[in-house]
Amino acid sequence: MDVGQTHGIIVTGSSGLLGSNVVSSLAGEYEVFCLDRHEPTEDLPLAAEFIPVDVSSDESVRQAFARIAKLGRRIASVVHLAAYYDFSGEPSDLYEKVTVQGTRRVLAASRELHAEQFIFSSSMLVHQPTTPGVPINEAWPLGAKWDYPRSKIKTENLVVAEHGPVPAVILRIAGVYTDSCDSIPIANQIQRIYEKRFTSHVYPGDTARGQSFVHLDDVVDAIRLTIESRAKLPAVVPILIGEPETYGYDQLQREIALLVHGDADWRTEQIPKLIARTGAWVQDIIPGIEEPFIKPWMIDLADDHYELDISRAARLLGWKPHHRLIETLPRMIGELKADPESWYEHHRLTLPSGVGR
């Protein structure tokens, strides 16, 4: 009998963008148990079952995993995607309750099920930034400046300490995007240029710096390959997942402006951080206008550069990305220009009156 058909996969955070695509990809080969607080928005594949769970609750996690245990399935992998994330930069106890302690609960339940593998979705942001031309590898020093990556570092340490007999893989994933965009920072950068805002011509950091991104389909592929490689991977291993080419902020600005406005010479000036921080603070407190994406706390991160060495992913998983952000931008912006209202609605942005109509 095909091994894939005798094994189950547990996916937490299964109703999210990444989780739902992981479920769809794996359901043809495995029986997939979809764990999430929210029911899926679309019908699940026949080989998938939704089980409600709140990872911040001991009892909820216990009940969900007990239900799976009763079925007697061998669990090939627990793909743990559930976590707390917030772009506001405000402190929240949910980082501890959901990301850290939620992982502890799911990991403990995975040990009881004798799962063959535990995959934790982390972030490349757990690493200290680098400089252009010096790619980060998995041995690069860790260090975080805000609560989201801090929670990931803390959770990574927990996984290393408590995985026990269950082999663990920590996937440090770059910023995810899709053909339709579905990336908050990219969508907001496109918005600023599309609307020709003043803020689309200024940046409070070195415009030659940027961060690595990765297409959603390539992340799903990396997770599938991680599961398939489970018998030969180390007992615990971090792996960076992202595109090896990082585009500087100015390069992206020019490419977006060319696609949106046909402007091949879009100018972006570097401004002092103090001015940028003050401007962001003023925008943030003025009533009656759309809440700006750029927050004062983001200003200090403007010089951070994330460029990845993905040789470990290639060596251990046989993985490489099949997409490039720069080649996907025309599809993103093509959708925007074809139907601005739908694009703005999809990205939860407010289309100004008279713009793109």
Secondary structure as UniProt FT lines:
FT   HELIX           3..6
FT   STRAND          7..12
FT   TURN            13..15
FT   HELIX           17..26
FT   TURN            27..29
FT   STRAND          31..36
FT   TURN            46..47
FT   STRAND          48..52
FT   TURN            55..56
FT   HELIX           58..70
FT   TURN            71..72
FT   STRAND          74..80
FT   TURN            87..88
FT   HELIX           95..100
FT   HELIX           101..112
FT   TURN            113..114
FT   STRAND          118..123
FT   HELIX           124..126
FT   TURN            132..133
FT   TURN            138..139
FT   HELIX           147..162
FT   TURN            164..165
FT   STRAND          168..173
FT   STRAND          175..178
FT   TURN            179..180
FT   HELIX           184..194
FT   TURN            195..196
FT   HELIX           198..201
FT   STRAND          202..203
FT   TURN            207..208
FT   STRAND          213..215
FT   HELIX           216..228
FT   TURN            229..232
FT   STRAND          236..241
FT   HELIX           249..261
FT   TURN            264..265
FT   STRAND          269..270
FT   HELIX           273..285
FT   TURN            287..288
FT   HELIX           296..299
FT   TURN            300..303
FT   STRAND          305..306
FT   HELIX           311..317
FT   HELIX           325..338
FT   HELIX           340..346
FT   TURN            347..348
FT   TURN            353..354
//
